[in-house]
Amino acid sequence: MSSTSTSRRGLRSSTETLPNTPLVDSPSTQGQKPAFHLSVKFWWTLLAAVNVVWLSWLCLYGHNFENPFSTLSFFCFFLAEAVTFLTGFFFYVCFWNVRERPIVNITTLQPAFDSSPPKVNVTVCHYFEDLSDTRQTVTAALNMDKTFHKQHLWVLDDSFFDASSPREPVKTDAGDVEVMLSKETDVDILLSISAGDMPRMTREGADLIKMMYKILNSQAQRIILSENANSNQDDATEREKRKNVNLRTQIAADVKFTRNVIRPDCADASLRFDFFYRSEEESDWRAFDVSVVGRVKPSAGKHHYKAGNMNNAIYNERMTGDFVLVLDNDMVPKQQMINYLLPWMYKRNGSSADDKMTDHWERDETVAFVQAPQYVIVGKDTENGVTGVVGLSVQKAKDSYGLCQCNGTNMLIALQAMTHVNGMPYDSFTEDNLFGLMVQDLGYRSVYVPMELSTGKLPDNPAAAVLQQIRWSKGQFQSLLIHTGIQKRFPIKYRSEEDRLRFQSKTDLSKIQQIRQRHSQIQEIFMLHMSAHPVASAAGVLYILGTIVWIWTGSAPVKAADLISSPLVLICLLTSLTCRIMSLKMACGNISLIEVMEGMREHYAGSLSAFTWNY
C-alpha cells in the first residue's frame, strides 16, 4: 500500500494531514459527542435488561427435562447463553465512557518542544526469523527522524548460540573477552572462537552480523555524503574529490563477551557488538550508536524467550537512557513513529517568571508506556491484523481511562517503569500483557495512539496463526492467575544486592498512586475482559455440542411451544439480538457493520481454536 492511502478498515493512515492539536494530560473531549455516549449506554442498558429476562425465563420456565438428552442439550444451550452474556458485559462496559485522544506530532506541539532531547533505545528482537524482514526493520529504524531525540539501536538476537552444543573448554584468560573486527570477513573468525565457557556461534549469528555490516556501510556513506553536501567549501573540484573519497567507508565492531552478568536468571553470559565507521581518509572512528547483542541462555532452568532477551540487554548490557521502543523483527517502523509516540511521555507545565506565564514541557512520570496498533500487510492493503477492528475499538475505550493493553511490539516504554517491575516478567507467555498489568497496578498510566506507525506480516501459514492464538490465550490466562495470586511469580536473581539497588527505579510512586485508587474497579474489569476472551469461545463449543445432541436425538433444549406462547420472551430474544448488533456497531465507531461482523468472526474463530486446544 502506498504511504498516503488509507487502510481497508477505514482507519487513519500515518501520513494524513493531522490537526495541530495541543497535547493534553487527560483524555480529550474533542472526539465522540455526548449523544454517542448516550446511544451506547441506552443500547447496552436495554441489552442487559432483555438478557436478564431471557436467561431468567430459560432457567425457570424454558428448560426441557423430558429425558437425559434434552437435559444435556438444555444445559449446553443455557451455559452458552450465560457465557455470552457475561463476556458481553465485560466487553461493553469498556465503552461506557469513551473519549477520543487527539493525534499529536512532536513537531507540531504548541508551545514548541523545549525539553532536552531524550535518549530512545530502539530494540529489534530476532530469533531465527527471515533475515530479509530484520534487514527492512533495522534499515527503517536507522532512518527514523531523530530531530527531537537521541537514538541507540539494539538488535537483540536469541539465535546467536546453539544451546544444545557442548560448552568448550577454557582457552582464554578468565573474565570478559574483547576483540576488534576491522572488516566484515573477520566475522567468520568468531565461528571458531571459544572464549571461556562461550558456546560456538551459529551460522545464523554470523549471517546477522554480516548483514549489519552491509546495512551500516550504506548508512555510513549516506551520512558522509550528507555532511559533504552541507559543507561550505568553495572549490567545487575539491568538494567532488572529497565526495568520491568519502564513498569508500570502513565499518568495524568492538566485540565484548561478558561472563560476569548482573542478572543470571536471563543469561549465563552475553556477547555484544558495538559498531563504528569512518571514511578511508579519516583516522578516527565514529560511533554508530548501534549494538547487536547475543545472549548465552541460562544452562539451568528456563530462558524465558523474549522477556529474557530483553532483560539481558537492559541489565547485563547496562542499557541507559529514557525510553525503550520495542519492535518485532518484521514490524517496519515509519519515519515519524517516535515523533507521534514521544509527546505523550511529556506534559505541559506553566510557570511564572517576571510576572509572565511561560509554558514548557517536562517528563510525565505517570506514563509507563505508549502503545500503537499492529498493522499487517494483506495483499496491497494494510489492516489491523492482530487485534482486529474490535480489538482496536476496545483499546481506544480502555485508553479513556489510561489503561490500554500492552501488545508487545510498537510500544514506547519508560525505562524507569521497566525497572520498577524488574524488567519484562517471566511468568506468562504474553509477557507484554502481564507487564502492562503490573505497571498499571503500581499506578502508572498508559496511552494508545491509534495510528498506522509500522507494518508487519501475518504468520506464514494457518498452523502458525493457530499456534500464535494458542500462545496468546494461554499467556493471558496465566496473567490472570498471576494477577490474582494463584500462580507464584518466577524468582528474580541479581548478582548482588548492590546491583539490585543500583537498578531500582528512583521514581516516587506516591505521585501516581491516586491514579490506581481512582481506576481500581474499572481496571479489574478490563483485566477480566483481557484474560477471559478465550473463554468466551466456550460458548461456541457448547452451542455446537447442544446442537449435535438435538439433531442426533431429536431432543430440543427448549420447548418451542412454550417459547412461541410467551410473546414477551420472544420479543426479549429478538430485542437482544438487535441490541447486540447495534451496541457493537456503536462501540466500533465509524467502521462499517459488515467489517465489524467480519472482525468479530476473525476474533471468534481465533479464540475458539485457542480454547479447544488449551482447555
PyMOL commands that set and color helices and strands:
alter all, ss='L'
color gray80, all
select helices_A, chain A and resi 34-62+68-95+106-108+131-142+184-190+203-229+236-246+305-316+337-345+388-399+415-420+431-442+462-484+497-503+509-511+513-518+520-532+535-553+560-564+567-587+593-614
alter helices_A, ss='H'
color red, helices_A
select strands_A, chain A and resi 119-126+150-157+177-181+249-258+269-279+286-296+323-328+332-333+346-353+356-363+367-371+375-378+381-383+411-414+445-448+454-456
alter strands_A, ss='S'
color yellow, strands_A
deselect
rebuild
show_as cartoon
